Amino acid sequence: MIKRTIESEIKELLAGYPVVTLTGPRQSGKSTLLTEKFSNFEYVSLEDVDLRQRAKDDPRGFLEIYSAATIIDEVQYVTELFSYIQTKTDQSDDSGQYILSGSQNFLLMKKIKQSLAGRVGIAKLLPFSYFELSKDREISETEFIFKGGYPRIYDKNLDVVKYYDNYISTYLDRDIKDIIGINNITDFNRFLTLCATRVGQLLNVANLSADTGISVNTAKEWLSVLESSYVIKLIPPYFKNIPKRLVKSPKVCFFDTGLLCHLLGIESVSDMKKSKYYGNIFENYVFSEFFKSYYNSGRNNPKLFFYRDSNGNEVDLVEELSIDRLRLFEIKASKTIKSEFSYIVNEVGDLLGASGDDRFVIGQFDKAASIDNVRYVGLNDGIAEQ
C-alpha cells in the first residue's frame, strides 16, 4: 500500500478525541487506509444492507455489539447513529472509540456538527497527491496530471478513460440523484462538464446556468453539492476586506485533474499538452496539490486565494499564512524561465506587502532559479508541502 501522508494526522486525532471522522470523495482510499493501517479497530461497513437495517432498527443494540474501537464505514447511510454515539462516548472519557468514514459529505457533516460537536476530530482524504505517489514510483508530473490521483487507477493499472466513465456514472447514480433528483441527471452531467471548461476563469453563475438550461438558484445549489462532495472547490479572490471575499466572483478548481481532463475530452498526455486548456489544467493542478498538502496535515481550512484588481494586476495563487504574511505564486505551464514572470509577481507583491522571500513562480522548470528576488520552482521541489 502506498503510504498516505494523513495517516499520522488520524493517529494524532485518535489520541485526543473519542470519535474521528474521515471524509473525502468516493474511491480516494479511505476504506483501504483504515482497514490496513488501523487493524486494531473492528471494521463494519453500512454498505452491507443487512447491517445498515440493523443499525437503523436498533441503534442501541448495534452499538452494544460494536461497543468500542470500531470503524463504521459509509456511515452517512445511518446518520441516526450519531446521537447514540454521542451518548455512548459521553459515558467514557476514552479517546479513540470510533472512526466514522463516509463519502457524502453534503449529508454527513451537517449531522456530525449537530450531534458530535466538540467530540469529533475531522480528517479529509483526497486522492493521491503527486508528492505521495512519486515517493512510491517513477511517474512524470504530466502523466500524473492526466491520470489524476485516484488509487484504483494505479493499484489495478486501469484504463484511465474507462475508469472516469465508470466513476462519473457511479457517482451520479449513487450520490447525486439522492440530492437533486433522478430527472435532473442529464442536466447535471452537462453542468459538470461546463464547470470543467470554466477552470481558471472567473465564475459567472448566470452564464453557467444559461448554458446548462437551468435557473441561477439551481446552479448555485449544484455548485454547493459538488463542493460538499469534494469534486470542486470554489477559490475566492483575495481582499484584505474579508466581506469582499464572500461576494466577489470565485474561480472553480477540481480536486482531481484526471477527472478534469476526462470531462474536457482529453484522452492522453499528448492531447493534454496540446489542449487549449493546458495552462488552466496546470494551474488547477497546483491548487489541488496545495489543498491536499493542507488536508493531509490536518489543516482543514486553507486560506488559498487568487488576486485580480481593476487595474489589471493579477497573481494566480495567494496563500495567507497569517494575518501579516502572504506567499504569492504565479503559475505557468512552462519549462522556460522568463524574467517577465518576475515582474508580475513583484508588482502584486509590492501592492500586497508580501515579503521578498515569499514571491514565487511555479512551473515545470528543469531546475530552480531566482530572478529579481523571485524564486522559480516546481511542485516537485516540495513548495506545497512547506
Secondary structure by P-SEA (a helix, b strand, c coil): cccccaaaaaaaaaacccbbbbbbcccccaaaaaaaccccbbbbbcccaaaaaaaaacaaaaaaaaccccccccccccccaaaaaaaaaaaccccccbbbbbcccaaaaaaaaacccccbbbbbbccccaaaaaacccccaaaaaaacccaaaaaacccaaaaaaaaaaaaaaccccccccccaaaaaaaaaaaaaaaccccccaaaaaaaacccaaaaaaaaaaaaaaccbbbbbbbbcaaaaaaccbbbbbbccaaaaaaaaccccaaaaaaccaaaaaaaaaaaaaaaaaaaaacccccccccccccccccccbbbcccccbbbbbbbbccccccaaaaaaaaaaaaaaccccccbbbbcccccccccccbbbbccccccccc
